Amino acid sequence: MFEARTSFRAEERERNVRARTRRSAEFYLRAQQSLAGGVSSTIRRGARPYPLFFERGAGSTVTDVDGNDYLDYGLAWGPLILGHAPAVVAEAVAAQARKSLTFGAQHELEFEVAEMVKALVPCADLVCFACSGTEVVQTALRLARGVTGRPKYLKFEGHYHGWDDTVLVNYHPTAEEIRAAAGRPIPVGTGQRAHDTVILAEWNDRAAVERAFDAQGHEISAVICEPLLCNSGCIPPAEGFLGFLREITSASGALLIFDEVITGFRLDLGGAQAFYGVTPDLATYAKALGGGAPLSALAGRREFMDWIAQGQVLHAGTLNGNPLSLAAAAATLKTLARDNGAVFVDMWRRGERLRTGIEQALAAAGLRAVTSGGGPIFQVSFMPAVATTYRELLAADTALYANLVLALLDEGILVLPDGRWYVSAAHTDEDIDLTLQALERALDAGPGLSRPDRQERERR
Ligand SMILES: Cc1ncc(COP(=O)(O)O)c(C=O)c1O
């Protein structure tokens, strides 16, 4: 019985999923013959039993190539803030596609969307666009170096700022890697060029940040962080920690950069900076900004962004500001901003219903689990207390969570493998009810019924 509870009948669940996703399995084999790894981002390789292939989505539901529907809480790793294929965005993109895919030159949507970002984001005096979060983080760090003339920046362990060599360190190191590195930066994979521009600290560790500034403050151009640590357990900032970062950077002449690629237009209409009431110098956006289209933005205070405006700091890119992505962003932001962001009230309410429902169901099943974050973005972890640093998060039982992911998949609920749940404006109260019912079944250790069996029984 205990064994059944702690495995969530993983073998049976896997058999069920495999039987129902044969076309995905075939596609995956075929894709690997031409597409490196059969996926377009290394991080997607980890899916169990194998990466699924999808055909279409509508609202909160996505459909795979075998015709299975899933209630989707992965939302393409975050961008789909309005759900799949929202009509208002799809129509805006289609209308723009008929006019032009891209100009490589100026057009009206650029300043229209920049004006919207400016109106919503506290630190945004000026804005510039690119296509991915990785790119605008690099622009932000370059700008900080240009403005301050200092070579280094401070990053927190467990925070993700894209895949460039300069930031892809101490992302998700194992305890063994941390021990072996003895404080030196830990790259991900091989092939990264060595550099000595990063100073590391643990999230929420004031003393470590103070020590870094005492020792190397004259070299630190910026502190960058995910204001809510979404990439590692949705660990919130400790009381006053963001304010402390604001003060210490201002005092030393370094810039404070919030990487809002996840929190932007998701936690709140004004992102984490509005949510927590701390205004950084620069902020980076992607994901929800484009509502699913490839778009990112750097927003910041005029005195710093002027260095880009005047050409001292280069920001370039062939597809920067392309009208297709900006048409999607204009439609997305207009929808989100309607009635003063009323949609966020609903998203928070439904997200909280789901988060607390999950927490209660896991507790009732006798499992030691916690949730963190809230509303439109939260994390479920199998551990006794919410972590305050990445290292504490290493205590989470990720193998058990992987089994739960598989059981939920078998129940028609799609969640990300790392414990993060995204809720969109398209998720309804009924979706939340169905999800909590599916979770109850996933947690049921008894001799289970697979979904087809259950559908059959319900038909009778
Ligand atoms: C906080 C954060 N910053 C930056 C990035 C990189 O964005 P992109 O994948 O668009 O390059 C991500 C991606 O997940 C992210 O979560």
The ligand as a MOL file (V3000), in Angstrom:
LIG
                    3D

  0  0  0     0  0            999 V3000
M  V30 BEGIN CTAB
M  V30 COUNTS 16 16 0 0 0
M  V30 BEGIN ATOM
M  V30 1 C 13.5270 33.9760 -15.7700 0
M  V30 2 C 13.9660 33.6380 -17.1560 0
M  V30 3 N 14.8540 34.4240 -17.7640 0
M  V30 4 C 15.2550 34.1940 -19.0240 0
M  V30 5 C 14.7820 33.1210 -19.7180 0
M  V30 6 C 15.2390 32.8800 -21.1260 0
M  V30 7 O 14.1910 33.1690 -21.9930 0
M  V30 8 P 14.1270 32.4900 -23.4460 0
M  V30 9 O 13.8700 31.0330 -23.2370 0
M  V30 10 O 13.0040 33.2120 -24.1220 0
M  V30 11 O 15.4480 32.7600 -24.0910 0
M  V30 12 C 13.8450 32.2660 -19.1360 0
M  V30 13 C 13.2990 31.1140 -19.8500 0
M  V30 14 O 12.6400 30.2530 -19.3330 0
M  V30 15 C 13.4280 32.5270 -17.8150 0
M  V30 16 O 12.5480 31.7370 -17.1840 0
M  V30 END ATOM
M  V30 BEGIN BOND
M  V30 1 1 1 2
M  V30 2 1 2 3
M  V30 3 2 2 15
M  V30 4 2 3 4
M  V30 5 1 4 5
M  V30 6 1 5 6
M  V30 7 2 5 12
M  V30 8 1 6 7
M  V30 9 1 7 8
M  V30 10 2 8 9
M  V30 11 1 8 10
M  V30 12 1 8 11
M  V30 13 1 12 13
M  V30 14 1 12 15
M  V30 15 2 13 14
M  V30 16 1 15 16
M  V30 END BOND
M  V30 END CTAB
M  END
